[in-house]
Amino acid sequence: MIRRLYDWTLALAAHPRALLALAAISFVESSVFPIPPDVLMIPMIIARPSRAFLIAAVCTAASVAGALLGYVIGWGFFEAVGAPVLEFYGKGDDMAAFNARFNEWGAWAVLIAGVTPFPFKVITIMSGVTGLSLPVFIVASIAARGLRFFVVAGLLWKFGPPIRDFIERRLGLMFTLFMVLLVGAFALIPHI
């Protein structure tokens, strides 16, 4: 089933309304859809490099809007179902402690999930569940998704099809290593 979704998403790149399809895919990927928008964005940029940054902007804006939907899903679903269940079992305080820990590092979680292969939808929903500050969530989402999509667009615009294999196979790993180094550096600063 995932392969069929992937093939369907890739076929949209040739459609006359590909930009609208990209916006829709980017929107739902941030909250529920399993296929990342890169599979549509990459062929679109290779086909029309002059539109690389417009494509990245549409992808970023739609992804952040979808992230807000994920936040609302987490906030609404938890309030309606999750909280009463936890209270029934006497675990409401445990969730409060988890919320505090998550929110302490929430901006980092959003940033890391937004640029790495980690499913962004998990963090968008958890941000809603824990009540992460909405302005912090929005700023971190814009920064993360903008970084991810504009780096891909810039690489494709500059290097074209030869960079495609690198992006599809290794860019997620490179972003992950970058984020580990960045977080590690910030963690070491107080100890220097």
Secondary structure as GFF3:
##gff-version 3
##sequence-region A 1 192
A	DSSP	alpha_helix	2	11	.	.	.	ID=ss1
A	DSSP	three_ten_helix	12	14	.	.	.	ID=ss2
A	DSSP	alpha_helix	18	29	.	.	.	ID=ss3
A	DSSP	alpha_helix	38	47	.	.	.	ID=ss4
A	DSSP	three_ten_helix	49	51	.	.	.	ID=ss5
A	DSSP	alpha_helix	52	77	.	.	.	ID=ss6
A	DSSP	pi_helix	78	82	.	.	.	ID=ss7
A	DSSP	alpha_helix	83	88	.	.	.	ID=ss8
A	DSSP	alpha_helix	92	115	.	.	.	ID=ss9
A	DSSP	alpha_helix	120	130	.	.	.	ID=ss10
A	DSSP	alpha_helix	134	159	.	.	.	ID=ss11
A	DSSP	three_ten_helix	161	163	.	.	.	ID=ss12
A	DSSP	alpha_helix	164	188	.	.	.	ID=ss13
A	DSSP	three_ten_helix	189	191	.	.	.	ID=ss14
###
